[in-house]
Amino acid sequence: MANKDTTDPVRMEKIVSLCKRRGFIFQSAELYGGLNGCWDYGPLGAELKRNLKDYWWRKTVQERDDVLGMDGSILTHQDVLKASGHVGGFSDPMVDCKTCKGRFRADNLENLECGQKPSCKPGDHKNCELTEPRAFDLMLSTKLGALASDNDPKAVAYLRPETAQSIFVQYKNVLDSNRIKLPFGIAQIGKSFRNEINPRNYTFRSREFEQMEIEFFCRPEDGMRLTEEWLQTRLDFYGEIGVPREKLHILDVPDGERAHYSKKTYDIEYEFPFGIQELEGVAYRTDYDIGKHQGASGKNLEYFDEETKERFIPHVVEPSAGCDRTVLAVICEAFDEEEITNEKGKSETRTVMRFVPRMAPIKVGIFPLLKKNEEQVRICKEIQKSLQPWMTVFYDDGGAVGRRYRRQDEVGTPFCVTVDFDTLGENGDDTKGTVTIRHRDSMEQERLPVEALLPWLLERIR
Ligand code: GAP
């Protein structure tokens, strides 16, 4: 098992470089020097992220009878976040360096670099002069309405720091508008915003990021058991998207280190190339949140149990995952380099993203063997059109087929289809109407009739 300090900066550099070169992830506003802590997903990154969110939604909402979805607003009423304790209470400890003017998260100094040359961790350089830690507010606010004056406190709204709160404040509406009983969950995917002091490790700690959260409401006596069940469900999920169990670590967060509202929290951590870091928290939040909103709003948020005739505030188990962090874990896990012998008998390094097919941004590459052969091109285009309603397809006729395979390997396309002279029947009737399918991982090839392609692929990419 890797320890917390095991890192591989060279591997990380290669991953970052591939992500930019092939259009997975770009620095936001790079043209203008970059907006720190913000990232844009390029065409392949957007597909990958969408695949992750779709699969999470399918497993969490569609395939379960006890979880409903919602999509809350990002702009959040200040009273919601006052009641939850975020306004005035959501902060990280920060220190300033009087010499280099740097600002650092005080609880993470050992992983940061100071502004002195040669750089060491803040406080270690002989010229460093750090202040005492003070609380730095992580909340991002804005003003709403055309008439909002700069100092009208009522016009202040917040960009939500977690998606959870809109679920808590809508729990009663969801309950009343659906025939559902405890235990049940509400799931949401959406953007959250935190003014992180030191955004770092690529997309890992950002100021704008996406969360995939479930608030699972239950009777008080079921909270601990459901926390264990959700932990297992979430671990299984990571396996299904290509993050194997042996690379995940479970941190049973000890008393005193958990959020004040939590009776039990597991952090699911992954062995990133920059160290073992949190992907998701599975927290038993008790009745804290609903209780707070009931108190602050003055509205009755109790659940009425028809069978036992009891009224009570439901307890909540919360599996809360970071979408961007999971995308990064999937990318880090998929990245591989191997030495192979190419068609010319020479050794070369093959870079291959070994995404599980359901996560791969492009599912299938389609190539005519010869781009000048009109019949091959026509069949390719026909295949492309027939597959496009079902999956992302990439047509490529540039350069030797071997080079086209390498380009698809580098972005993780699990299958490539080649239309050749056999397809046209030029080498006999046996292979007429068949195409070559080449497998990314083994590089092995097989032939398949064109009409069998769609079901063959669908079986492998879901
Ligand atoms: N509702 C509970 C909650 O928000 P959290 O541990 O603060 O708990 C949950 O966040 C998940 O959101 C984290 O495990 C992480 O995956 C993701 N996350 C939190 N802050 C992040 C940041 N600054 N950048 C990227 N992802 C972040």
Boltz pocket constraint, residues with backbone or C-beta under 6 A from the ligand:
constraints:
  - pocket:
      binder: B
      contacts: [[A, 161], [A, 162], [A, 163], [A, 164], [A, 194], [A, 196], [A, 203], [A, 204], [A, 205], [A, 206], [A, 207], [A, 208], [A, 209], [A, 210], [A, 211], [A, 213], [A, 278], [A, 279], [A, 280], [A, 281], [A, 318], [A, 320], [A, 321], [A, 322], [A, 323], [A, 324], [A, 325]]
      max_distance: 6.0
